[in-house]
Structure formats: structure tokens, C-alpha cells
Amino acid sequence: MILDNERGTRESVEHLLRWVDASRLYFVGGPRGNFDTIQRARAFTESVAHLGHTLSPEQVSFGDYSLDWGKEWGIRMSRHKKLEGAAVLAANDKIACGIIQAATDAGLRVPDQLRVVGFNDSQISRLVRPRLSTISLPMAEMGAMAVRLLVRRIENRSAEVVCSKLPTKLIVRESSTVVNF
């Protein structure tokens, strides 16, 4: 069972490119060797290329899946004056929240001066202000499928391996667009 990281990433890239130039779009990933980070970084690069743009090496960064890494990246980019007018796709919601925190500490307003999208639709995405746009994962479906596959394997150890791709979906909230209430 794998996630359709490509779909959610592509939706996010298309959404963010409505607001910023491709040269101001960044991917901030988790560990360089992590399966999901690899897929999301590749999908990010391919989505931007498919739309006719080329990324510079600094537009794709790797670290870990933490608030601290997102904040560290955000502080560094802020010092180099690269956050204002930019957009970021973070490989998870913790990284995205760290970036928002760094931007806010630097006096930038999200989404007016920086647009941010996370990944996972974790609880923190609904608690942080502005609420975080994020790529939703089908958690209930993932759990149910894992149980079905485990039971199937227990009942029949020679059953063929099944690989299913589960859908992801961009959830747009205040961190990447102005939402009128």
C-alpha cells in the first residue's frame, strides 16, 4: 500500500503557481532517503517541469520531519530575503508550521507575503493560525486496508502481494490563499 504522493503534490504545485512565479516556489522535505520524501520531491520537480519551468537546486531542500527543521529552513531563507513573495510545499505539516513560525517571527504575513502548504492533514493543520493548507491522506482507508492485508496474509501465507495506491487531496485553507468568510 502506497500513497498517491504525486497527485497531492501536483495539485499543490498548480495551486501555488497561481500565486507565485516558479522561481519563488520551494519544496522543503524530510530525510533525503525517506520513501515519501523521495516521491514528493520527485513529483514536485516533475510537476514544475511539466508546467514549463526549471528549478534551481536551492528550491528543493531536505532535512527531517520536524517543526525545528522547518523553522531552521525558514530562518535561513528569511535572512537571505527569499521568503517574501514565495510559496512553499512542505513534506509534512510539522515542517510547514515551523516555516510559518519563522516567517511570522521575521514579520512576514501568511498568506499575504508567503504561502505555505503542508502534507498529512494532521491535527496541527487545523490548530495553527492561519489554518494550514495541506494534502489530506486517507488515514481511515489506510488503516482498514492494512488490517485487511494482514488478515489476508495470516489466512494465506502464499497469497500474492497486492500493492494499492491510495488517493491524496489538496485541502485549501488560509495559509495558501485568502479565504473570505
Secondary structure, 3 states (H helix, E strand, C coil): CEECHHHHHHHHHHHHCCCCCHHHEEEEECCCCCHHHHHHHHHHHHHHHHCCCCCCHHHEEECCCCHHHHHHHHHHHHHCCCCCCEEEEECCHHHHHHHHHHHHHCCCCCCCCEEEEEEECCHHHHHCCCCCEEEECCHHHHHHHHHHHHHHHHHCCCCCCCCCEECCEEECCCCCCCCCC
